[in-house]
């Protein structure tokens, strides 16, 4: 009998693994199809805060099937990262292993609004962004464990995923180093008259880096198709944002550039 079977057969395990059968009368009456393409109009619960630009509407249109696809993608990412965490603790993943669990909605939400012709470049929490850009679980885990079937032939590891055909220009281990590279990609797009955009993702730990301000300055000066995305999880390498930043209003960085929170 497998470990999972033994766990499921135990009294404690059976309570966890069995779906609950207690439903309210309103839940019993409700008919809901997760595959429905009927248009739903939803208002976001948190308002936008803007800087030098008009905030977008809080009302969005979607469908149940689209929302379920977002949910499935986020659950897949969460389970992938939990598995990676277990493999790392078992010393089957060597070197570094920076996880993205808790930030899945950023990658999934962003991907829903862009195309694979747009470019994305990010820091070292790159597993889920790679998956969004068309990568596979085989490529993810092979890369994490140094196998040649990995997206970087097993030579990059956790911090250096890459998928050029998906417009993904990698995870980067040096804090903030991907931002000027992303602006360089945006310069290439403008030079080639490419109508697409480059998204440079970074964390709050990189928000005070000098290269961020330099890249932001040149992007604004040359009017490049560059969008800088700060994924603020409030702790840069374990340091709370209130200890590292006099102003945590990262969407106002550069002052002259439009920003949105």
N, C-alpha and C positions, 0 to 999 in steps of 0.2 A: 504494500500500500504506500502511495506517495506521501510526502510530507503534507501537501495541500489536502489530500483526502483525509489524513489523520486529523488535521486541523478542523476540516469541515465536519467531521463526525463527532468532534467533541462538543460538549454542551455549550461552552463559551463560543466556539467557532460557528456553531449553527445559528446563533443569534445574529452574528455579523454577516454571514454569507447569504442568509435567506432574505428576500425582499419583504418589506413590511406589508401586511395585509390590512392595516388600519387606515381607512380613508374617511374623510368627512363626507357628509351627504352632498355638499357642493362639488367635491372632487369626483364623486361617483357620477353625478349628472353631466359633468363637463365633457364635451367631445372635442378632442384635440388631436390633430394629425401633424406629426413632425415633418412630414414630407409635403405639406401644403405650400402652394405658390401664391396663395392669396396675400395681397399687399397689406402689411401692417404698418401703422404710423406710430412711432415711439419717440418720446421726448427723453433726452438724456438726463440723468439725475443730478449731474454736476455741471454748473455753467462754465462756459469758456471765459478765460481772462485774457484780454488781448493787449498788445503793445504796438503802437504805430500801424494798426490795421483794424479792419472791422471783424468782429468775431463771427464765425459761421452760425447758421441756425442750429438750435438744439433739437429740432425736429428732424427725424430721419425716417426713410421708408425702407422696409426690409420684408422678408418673408420668413415663415417658420422653418422652411427647409434651409435657408441661408443661415439663420441663427443656429440651427442644429449642426450645420457643417462647421461653423466657428467653434461650437462646443466640442465636437469630436476632435478637431485639430488641437485644441488646447488640452484636452484630456490625453491625447496621444503624446503631446510634448511633455506633459507632467509625468506620465508613466515612464517615458524615455529618460527623463532627468533623474527620476527616483532609481531606475535601474542603473544608470551611470554612477550615481552616488554609491550604490551597493558594490558595484564593481571596483570603484576607486578604494573603498574601505577594505575590500578583499585583496587589494594590491594587484588586481588584474589590469587596472589602468595606472600607468606610471606617470611621473611628472606632475603636471598641474591638471586640475579638473574644475573649471569654473561653471557653475550651474545657473540656469535661467528660470528655475521654478519660481512662480509668483509674478513673473513678467510676461507670461505667454500672451496675454491680451494685446500687448504692444505689437508683437510680431504679427499676430493674426489680423488684428484690426488694420494695421498698416498695409499688409499684403492685399487685403480686400479692396483697397482703393487705388492700387498701382498695378503696373504690368511688369512682366519679366524683362521688358526692354529698359525699364528704369534700373538704375544701379543702386545697390545697397552695400555699404561697408560698415563694419562694426568693430567693437572691442573684443575682449576675450570670452565674453558670454555669448557664444556664437552658434551653439548646437541647434537651437530652435529656429533661428533666422535662416540657417542653412536648409533646414527641413522645409520651411515656407517657400524657399526659392527653388524647390523641386528636388531636393536631396532625398535620399532614402535612409531607412534605419540601418541597413547593411553598411552603407558608406559611413554613417555616424559611428557605429560601434567598432567597425574595422579600424577607422582612424584613431579612435580613442585607445584601442589596444595595439596600435602600431602595426596593423596588417596592411598588405599591399592593396586590398580591395577598398581601402579608405579613400575619401575624397581627395586627399593629398598624398596618396600612396603610402600612408602610414608614417610619413616623415614629419608631419606638422603637429599631430596630437590635438588635444582639446582646444588650444588657443588659435589654431591656424587652419580652420576649415576654409574651403574655397570652391566656388562653382561658377566659373566665368560664363558658361552657357546659360545659367540662370540669372545672370547679372549680379552675382554675389562675389564681391571682391575681398572677401575674407574677414576673418577674425584677426585681431592684432594685439599682441601681448604688451607692447609699450603703451603706457597710459596716455591717451590723447593722440597718439601718432597717426591714427586712421583719419583724423579730421582733415588735415591738409591734403592727404591722399584723396579723400573724397572730393574736396574742392578741386583737386587736379582732374579727377574724373569729370566733374561738372564743366571744367574749362574745355576738356576734350569734346564734350557734347556740344558746347556752344561753337567751338572752332569748326566742328564737322557739320554744323547746322542740324544736329540731332534734336528732335522735339521732346526728348525725354528729360528726366530729372535724376539727380543723385541724392540719396539720403545717407548722411553720415551720422551714425548712432554712437553715443558716448554716455558714460555715467556721470553722476554728480561729482565723483572723484576727479574727473578730468575737466570739470567746468571752470576751474581756475587756472588751467594750463595756459602758458603764454602762447603756445602754438594755436590754441583755439581762437584767441583774439586776432592773431595774424591771419589765420585762414578766413575768419569772418570778415575782416577788413577787406581782403582782396576779393572775396566773393561779392561783397556789396559794391566795391569800387568798380568791378568789371561786370556787374549785373549777371552773375553766373546762375545757372539753374541748379542751385544747391540748397538743400533743406537740411539743417542741423537739428538732430533729435536728441534731446537729453532724456535718458531713461533714469529718472531719479528714484532710486530705492532707499535713499536717505543715509546710506553708509558706503563711503568710498574706501575699500580695503579695510573695513572695520572701524573707520573713523566717522562719527556722526557728522551730518552736514552742518549742524550748528557750531561744531568745533573747527570746521575747515573753511567755511564761507561766511564772510561778513554779511553778504546778501544772498539768500537762497532763491531769489527770483531769477532763476536761470534763463527764463524765456525773455528777459530784458537784456541779456548779454550783448555787448556791442553798442547798445543804445540806439544806433541809427538803423538797425535791421528790424523788420517786422517780427513780432514774436507772438506765440500763442501757448497758453497753458490749458 
